[in-house]
Amino acid sequence: MRVGEGERARGVEGQRVRVGEDGCVRVGEGERARVGDELPPLEIEITRTLIVAGAIASRDYQDVHHDAELARHRGSPDVFMSILTTNGLVGRYITDHFGPAAVLRKVAIRLGAPNYPGDTMVLTGKVEEVEGDTATVRVVGANGIGRHVTGTVTVTLPTGGAS
């Protein structure tokens, strides 16, 4: 993950968090996955720029993701994050932890409370299952009004990454 405008990467107390030569944050890269392991939380400040840029990048031109006035007209207090942006952030959270050689095999998420500008989403994860070089991680992303996203990610880990 590149730490951009309004973003902070924080590891759990004692967890290794470092910035590589490429400017990407590395959290626990190269560590083995075991059932019950908890991934360090990742705080992401929800900015209007993040919401709009995510919608544009995923070609989701629904006005509720970029036009506050039209979003309010449709009953929302402001623009809100699209599911595709959330999906990307969940994937990023997993690969930031397990490293760039990790391969996402399945991402199954469900949205709850919207992510609005000015809030912070905290992603957390826990390894639920390990089979060979594949791990299944339960992911939760919560913001100030509740759970924004819940689901599981199945990831194939680099050699020696699961036990």
C-alpha positions as CSV (number, residue, x, y, z in Angstrom):
1,M,0.0,0.0,0.0
2,R,1.2,3.4,-0.7
3,V,0.4,5.7,2.1
4,G,-1.4,8.6,0.4
5,E,-3.4,11.7,1.4
6,G,-5.2,11.1,4.7
7,E,-4.0,7.5,5.2
8,R,-2.1,6.0,8.1
9,A,-0.8,2.5,8.3
10,R,-0.6,1.2,11.9
11,G,0.4,-2.1,13.1
12,V,-0.6,-3.8,16.4
13,E,1.8,-3.1,19.3
14,G,5.1,-4.8,18.5
15,Q,4.1,-5.7,14.9
16,R,6.6,-4.9,12.2
17,V,5.5,-1.9,10.0
18,R,8.1,-0.5,7.6
19,V,8.2,1.4,4.4
20,G,10.1,-0.2,1.5
21,E,12.3,1.4,-1.1
22,D,9.2,1.6,-3.4
23,G,7.3,3.7,-0.9
24,C,5.0,0.8,0.0
25,V,4.2,-0.1,3.6
26,R,5.1,-3.6,4.6
27,V,3.3,-5.2,7.5
28,G,4.4,-8.6,8.7
29,E,5.5,-9.6,5.2
30,G,6.9,-13.1,5.0
31,E,5.3,-14.2,8.2
32,R,3.5,-17.6,8.4
33,A,-0.3,-17.7,8.6
34,R,-1.8,-19.8,11.4
35,V,-5.5,-20.3,12.3
36,G,-6.4,-17.6,14.8
37,D,-3.7,-15.1,13.8
38,E,-5.0,-11.6,13.8
39,L,-3.8,-9.1,11.2
40,P,-2.9,-5.7,12.4
41,P,-5.6,-3.1,11.9
42,L,-5.4,-0.6,9.0
43,E,-7.0,2.8,9.5
44,I,-8.1,4.5,6.3
45,E,-9.4,8.1,6.4
46,I,-12.4,8.4,4.2
47,T,-11.9,11.5,2.1
48,R,-14.1,12.9,-0.7
49,T,-11.1,12.5,-2.9
50,L,-10.8,8.7,-2.1
51,I,-14.5,8.2,-2.7
52,V,-14.5,10.0,-6.1
53,A,-11.2,8.6,-7.3
54,G,-12.3,5.1,-6.4
55,A,-15.5,5.5,-8.3
56,I,-13.7,6.9,-11.4
57,A,-11.0,4.3,-11.3
58,S,-13.6,1.5,-11.4
59,R,-15.8,3.3,-13.9
60,D,-18.7,3.6,-11.5
61,Y,-20.2,6.9,-12.6
62,Q,-23.3,6.7,-10.3
63,D,-23.9,10.3,-9.1
64,V,-24.1,9.1,-5.4
65,H,-20.3,8.5,-5.6
66,H,-19.3,12.0,-6.8
67,D,-22.1,14.6,-6.6
68,A,-23.0,15.5,-3.0
69,E,-26.1,17.5,-4.1
70,L,-27.6,14.7,-6.1
71,A,-26.7,12.2,-3.4
72,R,-28.7,14.3,-0.9
73,H,-31.5,14.5,-3.4
74,R,-31.6,10.7,-3.4
75,G,-31.7,10.6,0.4
76,S,-28.1,10.2,1.4
77,P,-26.4,12.8,3.6
78,D,-23.4,12.9,1.3
79,V,-21.5,11.0,-1.4
80,F,-20.5,7.5,-0.3
81,M,-17.9,4.8,-1.2
82,S,-18.7,2.3,-3.9
83,I,-18.5,-1.5,-3.4
84,L,-15.7,-1.7,-6.0
85,T,-13.6,0.8,-4.0
86,T,-14.3,-1.2,-0.8
87,N,-13.4,-4.4,-2.6
88,G,-10.1,-2.9,-3.7
89,L,-9.3,-1.7,-0.2
90,V,-10.0,-5.2,1.3
91,G,-7.7,-6.8,-1.3
92,R,-5.0,-4.2,-0.5
93,Y,-5.3,-4.9,3.2
94,I,-4.7,-8.6,2.6
95,T,-1.8,-8.2,0.2
96,D,-0.2,-5.5,2.3
97,H,0.0,-8.0,5.2
98,F,1.0,-11.2,3.2
99,G,3.2,-9.4,0.7
100,P,3.2,-8.8,-3.1
101,A,3.6,-12.5,-3.9
102,A,0.2,-13.4,-2.2
103,V,-2.5,-14.1,-4.7
104,L,-6.2,-13.3,-4.0
105,R,-8.3,-16.3,-4.9
106,K,-11.7,-15.2,-3.7
107,V,-13.1,-12.1,-2.1
108,A,-16.6,-12.4,-0.8
109,I,-17.8,-9.2,0.9
110,R,-21.1,-7.7,2.0
111,L,-21.6,-4.0,2.6
112,G,-23.3,-2.5,5.7
113,A,-23.0,1.1,6.9
114,P,-21.9,3.5,4.2
115,N,-18.5,5.1,4.2
116,Y,-19.0,8.9,4.1
117,P,-16.3,11.6,3.8
118,G,-14.8,12.7,7.1
119,D,-15.0,9.2,8.7
120,T,-12.3,6.6,9.3
121,M,-12.7,2.9,8.3
122,V,-10.6,0.5,10.4
123,L,-10.0,-2.9,8.6
124,T,-9.2,-5.9,10.8
125,G,-8.7,-9.5,9.9
126,K,-8.4,-13.0,11.5
127,V,-7.1,-16.2,9.8
128,E,-10.0,-18.7,10.0
129,E,-8.6,-21.6,8.0
130,V,-5.3,-22.7,6.5
131,E,-5.0,-25.5,4.0
132,G,-1.6,-26.0,2.4
133,D,-0.4,-22.7,1.0
134,T,-3.9,-21.2,1.1
135,A,-5.5,-19.2,3.9
136,T,-9.0,-17.8,4.5
137,V,-9.1,-14.5,6.4
138,R,-12.3,-13.1,7.9
139,V,-12.2,-9.3,7.3
140,V,-14.3,-6.5,9.0
141,G,-14.2,-2.9,8.1
142,A,-15.9,-0.6,10.7
143,N,-16.5,3.2,10.6
144,G,-18.1,5.6,13.0
145,I,-21.7,4.4,12.3
146,G,-21.1,0.7,12.2
147,R,-19.7,-2.1,10.1
148,H,-19.1,-1.0,6.6
149,V,-17.8,-4.3,5.2
150,T,-17.7,-7.9,6.4
151,G,-16.5,-11.0,4.5
152,T,-13.8,-13.5,3.8
153,V,-10.8,-13.5,1.5
154,T,-9.1,-16.6,0.3
155,V,-5.4,-16.0,-0.5
156,T,-2.6,-18.2,-1.7
157,L,0.5,-17.4,0.2
158,P,4.1,-17.3,-1.0
159,T,6.1,-20.5,-0.4
160,G,6.4,-21.1,3.3
161,G,3.7,-18.6,4.1
162,A,1.1,-21.0,5.7
163,S,1.2,-23.7,8.3
